[in-house]
Amino acid sequence: MTIKLHCFGESGNAYKAALPLELSGLDWEPVKVDFFGGAHRSPDYTALNPMGEVPVMVDGDVTLNQSGVIQMYITEKSGKFGGATPEQARDVMKWVFFDNHKMSSQCGTQRFLMNFLPEDKRPQEVIGFLGGRLKAAFKVLDAGLEGRDWLVGDGPTNADFSNCGYLFYPEPFGFERKDWPNIDRWLSNIQSLDGWKHPYDLMPGRPSDRGL
């Protein structure tokens, strides 16, 4: 049975689920959510996810939301990306939690404020505050990659797929790869994985669809 991932290309949180699905070898397909058209608030969608968020994964009788939980399911089903030992598995979860709290939540908000709001509605004080928070998070990630190809172990894990979720997007939100040499090298490692795709190529929906 084909796994369905309800997602859209502009969502870094959805990319965190779509990328390991693509690289796992599992049979899956994206289902576009017209997020900016309000589809995530429709009764049909909230029946799948009462939180009204993206992504949602449906695999037969299994319906999951939250990218980290979907990543765990991919690991359970494919045997990949969860860490080779119990110690590594704990390290993977540590980095997933770091991403959820320090990286993606702030990257996603900052990117939305700087690119998807009308220019006269962009709250500059909030943007400045989030920029400082993100710089601190990038420092932690860059230091964690010092002398390492991957965040945990000798190959890609959900730790990598979580923390890279927003870092391939072209819209400006205060991240420049050239400023962070270890992150830049690590992102190149991810891009070199067989089957890697940019979020706009992996999932339907991009800003140009809405004239941006």
N, C-alpha and C positions, 0 to 999 in steps of 0.2 A: 504494500500500500504506500502511496506517495505521501510524504509528509508535506503539509501545507504551512507556510509561514506567512502570516498576515503582517505586512510590512510596507514601507515605502522608502525610496532611495535616499531621502534627505535625513533619515533617522539613523544616527550613530548607534543608538541602542538596538535597533533592528539589525544593523550591520554586525553587531557583536554576536548575534545568533546566526545570521545568514552565512557569514564567512566560515565558521567551523562546520556548518551543515554542508557547504560546498566542498570543503577540503576533506570531510570525513568519508566521502564516497557513498553516503546514504542518499536514497532517492527522495528528492524534495522539489518543491516549486514555490515561488513567491506568489502571494495574492495581494494585489495592491490595495492599500487602505488610503482613501482620499482624506487624509488627515486635515489638510487645510480647508477642505470642504465640509468638515465636521462629521465625517463618517464614523469616527471613533466614539461619538456620542449617540449614535443611532441605537435603537432597541436591539437590532440584530447583533451589533458589535458588542454592546455591553452584556448581552447574553453570553458571549464568549469570554469577555473580560470586564467584570463590573468596575474595575479601576479605570476603564476607558483609555488604556495606554497601548502603545505598540512597542514590541511585537507580541503576537500570540501565535503559538505553534499548535497545530492540530495533527495528531497521528492516530487515526482510528478513534478509539474511545478515550484517548489521552489528550487533554487540552491544558496547555501550560502558558503562563505569562511570566514576565520578568526574564531578561536576557540571561542572567546568571543561572537561573533554574533550567532554562532551555539548554544552556551549555552543559549542565550536569546530565541532562537527559541524553544529549548527543554522546557524551562520554559513556554513559551506561549502555547505550545501544551499539556504539561503534568500537568501544574500548580505547578510544584515542583522546588525547588532550587533557587528561585528568591528573597527570603526574605518575611516575613509574613506581613510587613507593608511598607509604602512608605519610612520610615526612614531606615528600614533594607535593602530595595532594593537599596537605595543610598549607604549604607555601602558595600553591595555586589559589586557594581560597583567600588567603591573606591579600594577594594582589587583586583578586576580583572585588573584595570588599573595599580595598583602597580606591579602586577605580570608581565603584558605585558612589562612594562618599566624596572623594576628592577630585576626581577627574571628569567623568562623563556628565554628572549632574551639572557641573559648572561649565564644562565645554559646551554642552547643549544649550544651556541658558544663554551664555555669552554669544554664541553663534546666532541664536535666534534674535537677540536684542540688536546685534550689530548688522544683521543682514535682512531679516524677514519682517521687521517692523518699519513703518514709514519713517523716514529720516527724522522728521520733526517730533516723533514719538519715542525716540531712543533715549533712555534715562542715563545720561552721561555719568552721574555719580555712581550708579549701580554698575555700569560697565567698568569704571575705574576700580571699584572695589573687587569685582570678580576677576579683573585682570591681575591684581595682586595675589589673589588666592590661587589662580591658575599658575602663575609663575612659581609659587612655592611648590605646587604639585609637580610641575615639570622638573623642578630641581630634584625632587625625590625619585621620580622615574628615571631621570638621566643618571643619577648616582647608582640606582639599582641595576643599571645596565653596564656599569663600568667593568670592562674586561669580560663581558658576557655577551653571547649571541642571543640568548633568550632569558626571560625573567626567571624561569625555573627549569633546571635540568638541561639536557642537551638537545632539546627540540621544542617545537611550538606547543604551547598549552593554552588553556582557557585564560590564563593570566595574561598572555600576549594578546589574545583576541579581545579581551575586555578593554585593556588599556589603550589599544590602537583604535578603538571604535570611532573616535571623531578626528583622528589625526591625519587622515588621508583627504579630508574635504578641502576644496580649494577656497571656499569663502573665508575671509579674514575674521579671526576671533582672538588674535593675540598669540598665535603659535606660528613660529617660523622654524622649519627643520634645521636650517643652517645655524641657528643659535644653540642647538642642542646636539652635539656631535654623536653622543651615544644613542640618543633616540633616533637620530637620522640613520645611523648604521643599522639599528634594529628594524626600523621601518623598511629599509631596503631588504633585509633578510626576509621579512614577511612577504614583501612583493615578489621575492624570488621563489616562493613556494609554488609548487606545481598546482595550477588551478586557481591561484589568487586572482581576484577581480576587484576593481575599484567599486565602491558602494553604488555609484551611479550606473555601473554596468551589471552589477549583481542583482539589483532590486529595481523595480519600476518606480519612476517619479524623480524629477529633478527640478531645480528652481526655474529653468527655462520653460518648463511646461506651464508655469504661471506668469510668464513674461518678466521674470527677474534675471 
